[in-house]
Amino acid sequence: MSEKTSASEDRTAGASTKALVVGPYPTRTRPSEAAGQGAERDPVSRLAEAVGLAEAIELDIVGEIAVSLHDVRPATYLGKGKVEEIAETVKAAEAELVTMDCQLSPVQQRNLERAWGAKVIDRTGLILEIFGRRARTKEGALQVELAHLAYQKSRLVRSWTHLERQRGGFGFLGGPGETQIETDRRLIEERMARIERDLDQVKRTRGLHRKKRREVPYPVVALVGYTNAGKSTLFNRLTKAGVLAEDMLFATLDPTLRQIRLPHGAKILLSDTVGFISDLPTMLISAFRATLEEVTLADVILHVRDVSHPDWEAQASDVESILGELGLSGEAGTRILEVWNKIDALDPERLAAMRVAARGRKGVDRPSLVSALTGEGLDALLDRIETRLAEGRVRLEVELDPADGAGIAWLHAHTEVLDRQTLPDGRARLVVRVAPERFDGVTRRYPQAEVRAEATTRRRAR
């Protein structure tokens, strides 16, 4: 009851706030700018994404403005004329909040608030606000709070008006506000230290959970991708789970694990993770590192891409950049399979072009075209996952006494049983598949059994 009431209050509070969205995007007239971050993005799509971020916390959008930016002004980010023009728009629309789709310095934020007579929040602050409202687990709340404190700490210097009444330091060297700033900084640092200790405990707990999962032969397949690419919809379709899946940026934050069966009966754990986005705040990547370890340790990573989005190539580049920061590049990147989602939203001509492009890629680079909404292509995707998981695994033949029911049950519980036959002498022959690191564990478990590895021609008698 209380959770529903709280969620209702959040929606009501957000909807009562009139917001103007401003997207200041660099022009592409100069080579240095054309080569910069986000140069491949369409300003219209970028502004639409900024509006989507604002709508994600139920703000009442009263207007959206795209600004062609030639140079960043140190004081206000925008030029004087544009600041005055937007001030008139803010006044006419009675906007209480202006979201700037960029990263502002504390000075720029303060000056814009004074010029516009409204609260100003930049892209980082808006994303942190969304994460703060969406986090449901204790771990998620701690991670978001840690990121928010890191952001707040970076904005202490000369950013609060009440600091001007303070004077600290020794002799004549103490400037206005130093005592209060240092006090606030110390309080923030102490709180951050406590949260980091709590998150270390969470990390240890996750490690224990992963260790227990490694004791059973269930590979982990993780879903990653740009926010709103359809990861949760795909997760729900494959697992028949009820994870929130809406046409909304950052609809889900907390990771979810579910067990599913592949076409030939093998079980896997499917993990849904937080979506990525361009210019994702560094402090969020750092804070969510414990959660993202689920991705780095997964056996297969599905990079879900929204092929119906006009900026789908730029979105993929952003995701790959973040995965690279997590160490998933080079040889580690071979675990990644691309999933081109939302093909149901394509017209026949573009869908045909996508299929041709997919066939043009070879081997592990070939993507799977699917529609998580309709289910098209999912059977082929599961076959692809099964094939990838089989690579590098060892196939064994284990012969057991038919009376050894417990032993047969153990093999079913701890290995992937592919086939079972009854030999003329009544013994049971099971064909199982295990990861290389489990090979010796199986042979130690059954010293009396004859084990033959298909990957080699040797026979092992224990």
Residue pairs with C-beta under 8 A, 6 or more apart in sequence:
10 57
10 58
10 133
11 58
13 58
14 57
14 58
14 59
14 60
15 58
15 59
15 60
16 60
17 59
17 60
17 96
17 97
18 59
18 60
18 62
18 93
18 94
18 95
18 96
18 97
19 54
19 59
19 60
19 61
19 62
19 95
19 96
19 97
19 98
19 99
20 61
20 62
20 63
20 64
20 65
20 86
20 89
20 90
20 93
20 95
20 97
20 98
20 99
20 118
21 47
21 50
21 51
21 54
21 61
21 63
21 64
21 65
21 98
21 99
21 101
22 64
22 65
22 67
22 86
22 98
22 99
22 100
22 101
23 43
23 46
23 47
23 50
23 64
23 65
23 66
23 67
23 101
24 67
24 69
24 77
24 78
24 100
24 101
24 102
25 38
25 43
25 46
25 47
25 66
25 67
25 68
25 69
25 101
26 33
26 36
26 38
26 39
26 69
26 70
27 33
27 68
27 69
27 70
28 34
28 39
29 70
33 39
37 278
37 279
38 46
38 278
38 279
38 314
40 311
40 313
40 314
40 317
41 278
41 311
41 314
42 310
42 311
43 66
43 68
44 66
45 309
45 310
45 311
46 101
46 311
47 64
47 66
47 101
49 101
49 249
49 277
49 278
50 64
50 99
50 101
50 123
51 61
51 64
52 228
52 248
52 249
53 99
53 101
53 123
53 126
53 127
53 130
53 249
54 61
54 99
54 126
55 61
55 248
56 130
56 248
56 249
56 250
57 126
57 129
57 130
57 133
59 97
59 99
62 93
62 94
62 95
63 89
63 93
63 95
65 86
65 89
67 78
67 82
69 78
71 79
73 79
73 80
74 105
74 107
74 108
75 107
75 108
75 111
76 83
76 108
76 111
76 112
76 115
77 100
77 102
77 104
77 108
77 112
78 86
78 112
83 112
83 115
83 116
84 115
86 98
86 116
87 115
87 116
87 117
89 95
90 98
90 116
90 117
90 118
91 117
95 118
96 118
96 119
97 118
97 119
97 120
97 121
98 112
98 116
98 118
98 119
98 120
98 121
99 120
99 121
99 122
99 123
99 126
100 112
100 120
100 121
100 122
100 123
101 123
102 122
102 123
103 122
103 123
103 124
103 279
104 112
104 120
104 122
106 154
106 155
106 157
106 158
106 159
107 158
107 159
109 120
109 121
109 122
109 155
109 159
110 159
112 120
113 119
113 120
121 129
123 279
124 151
124 279
124 281
125 151
127 250
127 277
127 280
127 281
127 284
128 144
128 147
128 148
128 151
128 281
128 284
130 249
130 250
131 140
131 144
131 147
131 250
131 253
131 284
132 144
132 145
132 148
134 140
134 250
134 251
134 252
134 253
135 141
135 143
135 144
135 253
135 254
136 253
136 254
137 254
139 199
139 202
139 254
139 290
139 291
140 253
140 254
140 291
142 195
142 198
142 199
142 202
143 199
143 284
143 287
143 288
143 290
143 291
144 284
144 287
145 195
146 192
146 195
146 196
146 199
146 283
146 287
147 281
147 283
147 284
147 286
147 287
147 288
149 188
149 191
149 192
149 195
150 192
150 283
150 286
150 287
151 281
151 283
152 188
153 185
153 188
153 189
153 192
156 181
156 184
156 185
156 188
157 181
158 177
158 181
160 177
160 180
162 180
163 176
163 177
163 180
163 181
164 176
164 177
165 176
166 176
166 177
166 178
166 179
166 180
166 181
167 174
167 175
167 176
167 177
167 178
167 179
168 174
168 177
168 178
168 179
168 180
168 182
169 175
169 178
169 179
199 287
199 290
202 290
203 290
203 293
206 290
206 293
206 294
210 297
213 220
213 269
215 414
216 413
216 414
217 267
217 414
217 415
217 416
217 434
217 435
217 438
218 259
218 267
218 268
218 269
219 268
219 269
219 299
219 300
219 389
219 435
220 257
220 268
220 269
220 271
220 294
220 297
220 298
220 299
220 300
221 268
221 269
221 270
221 271
221 298
221 299
221 300
221 301
221 302
221 385
221 389
222 270
222 271
222 273
222 294
222 295
222 298
222 300
222 301
222 302
223 231
223 234
223 235
223 270
223 271
223 272
223 273
223 302
223 304
224 231
224 273
224 276
224 295
224 301
224 302
224 303
224 304
224 319
224 323
225 231
225 275
225 276
225 302
225 303
225 304
225 305
225 306
225 319
225 339
225 341
226 275
226 276
226 277
226 305
226 306
226 315
226 316
226 318
226 319
227 249
227 250
227 275
227 276
227 277
228 247
228 248
228 249
228 251
228 275
228 306
229 275
229 304
229 305
229 306
229 309
229 315
229 341
229 342
230 245
230 304
230 306
230 341
230 342
230 372
230 373
231 272
231 273
231 275
231 304
232 243
232 244
232 245
232 251
232 252
232 272
233 245
233 372
233 373
234 302
234 304
234 339
234 341
234 370
234 372
235 241
235 243
235 245
235 256
235 258
235 270
235 272
236 242
236 243
236 245
236 372
237 372
237 373
237 375
237 378
238 260
238 270
238 378
238 382
239 258
239 259
239 260
239 270
241 256
241 258
243 252
243 256
243 272
244 251
244 252
245 251
245 252
249 275
249 277
250 274
250 275
250 277
252 272
252 274
252 275
253 274
254 274
255 271
255 272
255 273
255 274
255 291
255 294
256 271
256 272
257 269
257 270
257 271
257 294
258 269
258 270
259 267
259 268
259 269
259 270
260 267
260 268
260 270
261 267
261 268
262 268
262 382
262 385
262 386
262 389
263 379
263 382
263 383
263 386
264 386
264 418
265 417
266 386
266 389
266 416
268 385
268 389
271 294
271 295
271 298
273 291
273 292
273 294
273 295
274 288
274 291
274 292
276 318
276 319
276 322
277 318
278 314
278 315
278 318
280 318
280 322
285 292
285 322
285 325
289 326
292 326
295 301
295 323
295 326
295 328
296 326
296 327
296 328
296 332
298 335
299 335
299 389
300 335
300 337
300 385
300 388
300 389
301 323
301 328
301 335
301 336
301 337
302 336
302 337
302 338
302 339
302 385
303 316
303 319
303 320
303 323
303 336
303 337
303 338
303 339
304 339
304 341
305 312
305 315
305 316
305 338
305 339
305 340
305 341
305 367
306 312
306 315
306 341
306 342
307 340
307 341
307 342
307 343
307 346
307 354
307 369
308 342
308 343
308 345
308 346
309 315
309 342
323 329
323 333
323 336
328 335
328 336
334 364
337 364
337 367
337 368
337 384
337 385
337 388
338 365
338 367
338 368
339 367
339 368
339 370
339 381
340 354
340 358
340 367
340 368
340 369
340 370
341 370
341 371
341 372
342 371
342 372
342 373
343 351
343 354
343 369
343 370
343 371
343 376
343 377
344 371
344 373
344 374
344 376
346 354
354 369
355 369
358 366
358 367
358 369
359 366
361 367
364 388
368 377
368 380
368 381
368 384
369 377
370 376
370 377
370 378
370 380
370 381
371 377
372 378
390 433
392 435
392 436
393 416
393 433
393 434
393 435
393 436
394 433
394 434
394 435
394 436
394 439
394 453
394 454
394 455
395 418
395 431
395 432
395 433
395 453
395 454
395 455
396 415
396 431
396 432
396 433
396 434
396 439
396 442
396 451
396 452
396 453
396 454
397 429
397 430
397 431
397 432
397 450
397 451
397 452
397 454
398 411
398 429
398 430
398 432
398 442
398 446
398 449
398 450
398 451
399 423
399 427
399 428
399 429
399 430
399 449
399 450
400 407
400 408
400 427
400 428
400 429
400 430
400 446
400 449
401 407
401 427
401 428
402 422
402 426
402 427
402 428
407 445
407 446
408 428
408 430
410 445
411 417
411 430
411 432
411 442
414 438
414 441
414 442
415 432
415 433
415 434
415 438
415 442
416 432
416 433
416 434
417 430
417 431
417 432
418 431
418 432
418 433
419 430
419 431
420 428
420 429
420 430
420 431
421 428
421 429
422 428
422 429
423 429
432 442
434 441
434 442
439 453
442 451
443 449
443 451
443 460
443 462
444 462
446 462
447 462
448 462
449 462
450 459
450 460
450 461
451 459
451 460
451 462
452 458
452 459
452 460
453 460
